[in-house]
Amino acid sequence: MINREQVRKVAHLARLELTPEEEERFTVQLNDILEYFEQLNELDTDQVPPTARAIDVSNVTRPDQLQPYPERDLLLESAPEREETAQGEFFKVPQIISTED
């Protein structure tokens, strides 16, 4: 089990300033967590494959579909700077990637 001195040490390493009341509360809470893990260690998990999640989760996505914005002129009006080229009118933004080698 964890004691108050260990809580103090971890708080110090994490650069946390805890009051004596918080040290006591966290000592109790961390011991409760460790006790729960001890209960889990009693389970026979030899036949259970390792997983990242308890349930299967899949990300629901949609395919990207390029489509024109219906109010393009209104959108460009809010741009601080614009640039017109042969390909069209665009937002002008500061260069963030250097072209120097």
Contacts in CASP RR format, 6 or more apart in sequence:
PFRMAT RR
TARGET T0000
AUTHOR 0000-0000-0000
METHOD contacts of the structure
MODEL  1
MINREQVRKVAHLARLELTPEEEERFTVQLNDILEYFEQLNELDTDQVPP
TARAIDVSNVTRPDQLQPYPERDLLLESAPEREETAQGEFFKVPQIISTE
D
1 31 0 8 1.000
1 34 0 8 1.000
1 35 0 8 1.000
2 27 0 8 1.000
2 30 0 8 1.000
2 31 0 8 1.000
2 34 0 8 1.000
3 27 0 8 1.000
4 23 0 8 1.000
4 24 0 8 1.000
4 27 0 8 1.000
7 18 0 8 1.000
7 23 0 8 1.000
7 26 0 8 1.000
7 27 0 8 1.000
7 30 0 8 1.000
8 18 0 8 1.000
8 23 0 8 1.000
11 17 0 8 1.000
11 18 0 8 1.000
11 23 0 8 1.000
11 26 0 8 1.000
18 26 0 8 1.000
69 75 0 8 1.000
76 82 0 8 1.000
76 89 0 8 1.000
76 91 0 8 1.000
79 91 0 8 1.000
79 92 0 8 1.000
81 91 0 8 1.000
81 92 0 8 1.000
81 93 0 8 1.000
82 89 0 8 1.000
82 90 0 8 1.000
82 91 0 8 1.000
82 92 0 8 1.000
83 89 0 8 1.000
83 90 0 8 1.000
83 91 0 8 1.000
83 92 0 8 1.000
84 90 0 8 1.000
END
